[in-house]
């Protein structure tokens, strides 16, 4: 990887093209404070994402969409309540979408900034990204790239300010994602 005068001209260690998410080896996890004394952790089981690799960082982007109804905290009653109109209201807010606006970094450490949309509210967020590397999968010959991204946002910024005092305002997010290299032409 080489870096010129600005990070946005960094060449990437990935083949240019559209990399598809490997949904079987990717996850979106979260944690939120409950009663201020502990954390409730969960995940979203329905993730769609695409990594577009250009010749520079300026030409590269990531988009991801999570179906909010795929929420899973390990407790079916709690999940049903969180999906309801009392909390997330997945009928009105079916998805959470991220679109990157800037990617910076080199080596194994990167920063990805972008716009997060929940329902009809969009706010800027940033993630610290660790590049896990590239590997050729022996079973089918495909090449996978792995990433771990962490960040946080305030739910009140998205109009999700229900149950203050019971639930914390900050939601911590962790994405562990594998993308599959595009087939050569």
C-alpha atoms as one frame of an Amber mdcrd trajectory, in Angstrom:
protein
   0.000   0.000   0.000   1.383   3.423  -0.850   0.364   6.787   0.514   0.756
  10.026  -1.412   0.320  13.535   0.023  -3.271  12.944   1.141  -4.749   9.761
   2.628  -7.475   9.808  -0.009  -4.932   8.828  -2.672  -3.894   5.702  -0.798
  -3.957   2.618  -2.982  -5.909  -0.240  -1.484  -4.771  -3.848  -0.994  -8.047
  -5.014  -2.586  -9.004  -5.724  -6.176 -11.113  -2.880  -7.608 -14.771  -3.732
  -8.146 -17.937  -4.523  -6.200 -17.289  -6.820  -3.246 -20.406  -8.592  -1.921
 -20.978  -9.224   1.765 -20.687 -12.818   2.974 -23.811 -12.913   5.195 -22.885
 -16.239   6.800 -19.660 -14.764   8.174 -20.780 -11.228   9.008 -22.629  -9.734
  11.951 -23.939  -6.458  13.339 -23.843  -6.355  17.117 -24.836  -3.636  19.562
 -24.829  -2.806  23.261 -26.947  -0.314  25.212 -26.996   0.501  28.911 -29.986
  -0.746  30.912 -30.874   1.140  34.113 -27.403   2.677  33.953 -25.857  -0.354
  35.653 -25.415  -3.002  32.980 -25.564  -3.523  29.232 -28.022  -5.361  27.048
 -26.322  -6.831  23.983 -27.881  -8.006  20.797 -27.505  -8.302  17.077 -29.331
  -7.802  13.836 -29.554 -10.963  11.760 -30.410  -9.408   8.371 -27.489  -7.464
   6.864 -27.043  -6.485   3.240 -23.852  -4.665   2.291 -21.562  -3.883  -0.591
 -17.994  -2.606  -0.697 -17.055  -0.748  -3.869 -13.280  -0.643  -4.219 -11.914
   2.000  -6.535  -8.323   2.792  -7.414  -8.128   5.243  -4.461 -10.016   5.787
  -1.221 -11.919   8.664  -2.839 -13.270   6.160  -5.362 -14.235   3.587  -2.719
 -17.419   3.304  -0.668 -19.467   1.064   1.569 -23.240   0.787   1.803 -25.064
  -1.378   4.308 -28.716  -1.943   5.180 -29.978  -3.687   8.296 -33.579  -4.888
   8.678 -34.543  -3.620  12.146 -37.116  -6.406  12.518 -34.177  -8.856  12.572
 -33.256  -7.632  16.086 -32.171 -10.496  18.349 -31.229  -9.992  22.018 -31.789
 -13.612  22.975 -35.133 -12.856  24.618 -38.201 -13.162  22.349 -40.494 -11.093
  24.611 -37.978  -8.246  24.870 -37.341  -8.375  21.118 -41.066  -8.123  20.354
 -41.368  -5.112  22.670 -38.327  -3.361  21.151 -39.738  -3.897  17.628 -43.150
  -2.467  18.681 -44.459   1.086  18.282 -43.367   1.715  21.898 -39.696   1.580
  20.914 -38.237   1.021  17.404 -41.581   0.891  15.588 -40.263  -1.282  12.757
 -43.462  -0.693  10.773 -42.463   2.983  10.461 -38.696   2.406  10.600 -38.039
  -0.879   8.788 -34.350  -0.318   8.072 -31.143   1.258   9.249 -28.875   2.268
   6.366 -25.262   3.410   6.287 -23.559   5.077   3.309 -19.906   6.000   3.636
 -18.827   9.519   2.710 -15.106   9.217   3.494 -12.612   6.443   4.185  -9.157
   7.252   5.591  -6.281   5.156   6.825  -3.472   2.824   5.993  -2.235  -0.617
   6.961  -4.612  -2.262   9.418  -6.296   0.838  10.889  -8.894   2.907   9.098
 -11.660   5.409   9.799 -14.936   5.339   7.909 -17.317   8.298   8.115 -20.762
   8.335   6.626 -24.460   8.926   6.966 -26.606   6.655   9.124 -30.335   6.699
   8.393 -32.960   5.240  10.707 -36.495   5.785   9.450 -36.551   9.292   7.992
 -33.674  10.716  10.082 -30.093  10.847   8.795 -27.076  11.793  10.904 -23.293
  11.582  10.413 -21.449   8.792  12.226 -17.890   7.460  12.171 -16.437   4.004
  12.691 -12.945   2.842  13.549 -12.144   0.014  11.148  -9.572  -2.721  11.493
  -8.634  -4.533   8.295  -8.314  -8.221   9.169  -6.664  -9.232   5.925  -7.292
 -11.281   2.807  -7.567 -15.033   2.467  -8.256 -17.501  -0.338 -10.992 -19.935
   0.732  -9.808 -23.474  -0.104 -13.281 -24.945  -0.586 -14.300 -22.721  -3.496
 -11.250 -20.607  -4.400 -12.965 -17.323  -3.578 -11.026 -14.539  -1.891 -12.420
 -12.916   1.262 -11.488  -9.668   3.018 -12.316  -9.230   6.702 -13.101  -6.058
   8.621 -14.039  -5.184  12.199 -15.712  -1.779  12.656 -16.714  -0.117  15.918
 -18.593   3.094  16.585 -21.454   4.609  18.490 -24.362   6.972  18.083 -27.006
   8.607  20.239 -30.444   7.116  19.742 -32.048  10.467  20.652 -30.421  11.953
  17.508 -32.729   9.658  15.517 -35.926  10.387  17.464 -35.548   7.165  19.454
 -35.678   8.839  22.844 -38.133   6.453  24.527 -37.548   5.175  28.065 -34.927
   7.652  29.286 -33.535   6.449  32.577 -34.256   2.833  31.678 -32.190   2.754
  28.501 -28.997   4.657  27.837 -28.803   7.139  24.993 -25.560   5.803  23.499
 -25.692   2.680  21.349 -22.338   1.022  20.717 -22.107  -0.852  17.431 -19.681
  -3.558  16.329 -19.629  -4.941  12.803 -17.635  -7.999  11.874 -17.870  -8.294
   8.136 -16.399 -10.428   5.386 -16.633  -9.336   1.777 -16.110 -11.603  -1.246
 -13.857 -10.408  -4.062 -15.626  -9.856  -7.387 -15.154 -12.566  -9.971 -12.466
 -11.635 -12.509 -13.763 -10.688 -15.919
